[in-house]
Amino acid sequence: MKYLKQLAIVFLFCLAGESISFFLPFTFPSTIISLLLMLVCLLCNVIKEDTIKDVSDFLLMNMAFFFIPAGVEIIEHFALIRSILIPFILIAIVSTIAVMLVSAGAVALALKAERRFRK
């Protein structure tokens, strides 16, 4: 029952993100809105970390499973992708490196801010 409650909370945030995204006058990913809503609620102690910890841990441990549909789509459309394979691979490599660099920079900034905050 505990897991169903935690999953329901996560899905409620997803539903709220979808609803907000639907009513916005511009396109914005509902997943980002959902995560921001959850972050605000966690920071403001509206919900406690323990409230969603088990389901969050499960989803993080099985994250690779959620990439299977994207991989299948790539395989299904490989004939189309073959004509642009080299640019496709280059874009994938460059964007992966960019994401790693930005993530490392964000972690470095967060660590600096944490050190300043603790002083």
ABEGO torsion letter per residue (X at the ends): XAAAAAAAAAAAAAAAAAAAAAABABBBBAAAAAAAAAAAAAAAGABBAAAAAAAAAAAAAAAAAAAAAAAAAAAAAAAAAAAAAAAAAAAAAAAAAAAAAAAAAAAAAAAAAAAAAAX
